Amino acid sequence: MMTMRQNFIIFSFLAPLIILGLCYIWSPSIWALAVVLPIIVLGYIDVIQKRHSVRRLYPFLGRFRYMFEAVRAEIQQYFVESDTSGTPIAREFRSLVYQRAKGARDTRPFGTIFDVNRPGYEWVNHSLAPKHATNLHPRIKFGGDDCLQPYMASPLNISAMSYGALSKNAIMALNKGAKIGGFSHNTGEGSLSPYHLKHGGDIVWQIGTGYFGCRDSDGNFNGDLFEENSRRDVVKMIEIKLSQGAKPGHGGILPAAKLTEEIAAIRHVPMGHDVVSPPSHSAFSSPVELLEFVKVLRDLSGGKPVGFKLCIGRRDEFLGICKAMLETKILPDFITVDGGEGGTGAAPTEMTNSVGSPLRDALIFVNNALIGVGVRDKIHCLKCFQLFIFCGQWH
Ligand SMILES: Cc1cc2nc3c(=O)[nH]c(=O)nc-3n(C[C@H](O)[C@H](O)[C@H](O)COP(=O)(O)O)c2cc1C
């Protein structure tokens, strides 16, 4: 049997000959060459090239595979995906976010499109005696006895997302939202940028393993720089990032080619080098040292609430931290729990898909562990998850 490539070569000779023959009978058929000749040229380009085997084996026709692949996401989104099936965010919720953001009509006739009998369906139970909400702006006090500047936080806040992972416009929009809504905006590990400060929304400053914004020239923690930034009025709390659900234990790298003068100045890193976030911290290496670092940051910041964020991996390690809390009597003011399913700006696919405990299991474990060592009532647990209206944290 002949291969497609052989068929094409035969076609490339026969088709022009047939068209020229037809011209003797009906001269306008010469225009068919305008279609056939480009096909032949493209087909021979495919035969000669060595990069794509599909194009080499199926000259010209193979190109359709790449064309369809290029619009696969759009076909999936507009024609295949149902209103409830898209991930990570279904169209049902995406549309709702757009409608509300634009002040458009967001109500709907008829009933739910959810299958309420499917396993795993979740709902909220109402009361037969509903009340008018009187406290429209509930606040939760963050900061125990050791905090001189406790923070009255909203139950819903914006999770860590760095300037660099997000554009300056996105950071400014989030911060303006935080200002208007009276909630807090976590900087992410990329440090405090002028865009976080422009609209005056409350800030939770996140300190990652790169200590961006508070590091010396070797990448180690610098207390003076930390003190300077953390004492700004707008900085309400400090979060030490131990790990993140999408890439626990991975660290990160911003290649030198992508490093701008502005980001270098914000992060306190030199131009011309890759910016590396190591997998672990250099300021501490044991649970006791972690808690001592919590205390150092609390003192340097003038007594602001300090907590840490982690994705649960080895459970004995978290229990080790609980044990160290009892030993040192130093408690974090909050613990932020991220699930292995959590989002990120960029992470290796294997880590995103398969490393780190999912949020539900992790939160139950953290809650139980803190109850077990008798400190749950002194530590707030935050969880990172999508709330569609807010990508936020829930107390
Ligand atoms: C674009 C982007 C950037 C992020 N940057 C950080 C970061 O700098 N530090 C961090 O702790 N988490 C970071 N996260 C993770 C979020 O804070 C949060 O844990 C995660 O988005 C929760 O997962 P979900 O949104 O899929 O529910 C980032 C997430 C996204 C989507």
The ligand as an SDF file (V2000), in Angstrom:
LIG
                    3D

 31 33  0  0  0  0  0  0  0  0999 V2000
   -0.7910   33.8210   40.0310 C   0  0  0  0  0  0  0  0  0  0  0  0
   -0.6060   33.2480   41.4080 C   0  0  0  0  0  0  0  0  0  0  0  0
    0.4950   33.6250   42.1650 C   0  0  0  0  0  0  0  0  0  0  0  0
    0.6890   33.0990   43.4390 C   0  0  0  0  0  0  0  0  0  0  0  0
    1.7590   33.5170   44.2000 N   0  0  0  0  0  0  0  0  0  0  0  0
    1.8930   33.0310   45.4500 C   0  0  0  0  0  0  0  0  0  0  0  0
    2.9380   33.4980   46.2850 C   0  0  0  0  0  0  0  0  0  0  0  0
    3.7470   34.3600   45.9240 O   0  0  0  0  0  0  0  0  0  0  0  0
    3.0230   32.9740   47.5410 N   0  0  0  0  0  0  0  0  0  0  0  0
    2.1440   32.0360   48.0040 C   0  0  0  0  0  0  0  0  0  0  0  0
    2.2550   31.6270   49.1480 O   0  0  0  0  0  0  0  0  0  0  0  0
    1.1330   31.6040   47.2480 N   0  0  0  0  0  0  0  0  0  0  0  0
    0.9960   32.0750   45.9780 C   0  0  0  0  0  0  0  0  0  0  0  0
   -0.0590   31.6490   45.2250 N   0  0  0  0  0  0  0  0  0  0  0  0
   -1.0060   30.6670   45.8040 C   0  0  0  0  0  0  0  0  0  0  0  0
   -2.2140   31.3710   46.4290 C   0  0  0  0  0  0  0  0  0  0  0  0
   -1.8280   32.2140   47.4710 O   0  0  0  0  0  0  0  0  0  0  0  0
   -3.2000   30.3420   46.9950 C   0  0  0  0  0  0  0  0  0  0  0  0
   -2.5410   29.5570   47.9400 O   0  0  0  0  0  0  0  0  0  0  0  0
   -3.7540   29.4720   45.9090 C   0  0  0  0  0  0  0  0  0  0  0  0
   -4.1110   30.2600   44.7810 O   0  0  0  0  0  0  0  0  0  0  0  0
   -4.9930   28.7350   46.3860 C   0  0  0  0  0  0  0  0  0  0  0  0
   -5.3670   27.8710   45.3730 O   0  0  0  0  0  0  0  0  0  0  0  0
   -6.6920   28.0810   44.4760 P   0  0  0  0  0  0  0  0  0  0  0  0
   -6.7420   29.5260   44.0870 O   0  0  0  0  0  0  0  0  0  0  0  0
   -6.4560   27.2010   43.2970 O   0  0  0  0  0  0  0  0  0  0  0  0
   -7.7870   27.6550   45.3430 O   0  0  0  0  0  0  0  0  0  0  0  0
   -0.2300   32.1590   43.9480 C   0  0  0  0  0  0  0  0  0  0  0  0
   -1.3550   31.7820   43.1820 C   0  0  0  0  0  0  0  0  0  0  0  0
   -1.5380   32.3030   41.9330 C   0  0  0  0  0  0  0  0  0  0  0  0
   -2.7540   31.8740   41.1350 C   0  0  0  0  0  0  0  0  0  0  0  0
  1  2  1  0
  2  3  1  0
  2 30  2  0
  3  4  2  0
  4  5  1  0
  4 28  1  0
  5  6  2  0
  6  7  1  0
  6 13  1  0
  7  8  2  0
  7  9  1  0
  9 10  1  0
 10 11  2  0
 10 12  1  0
 12 13  2  0
 13 14  1  0
 14 15  1  0
 14 28  1  0
 15 16  1  0
 16 17  1  0
 16 18  1  0
 18 19  1  0
 18 20  1  0
 20 21  1  0
 20 22  1  0
 22 23  1  0
 23 24  1  0
 24 25  2  0
 24 26  1  0
 24 27  1  0
 28 29  2  0
 29 30  1  0
 30 31  1  0
M  END
$$$$
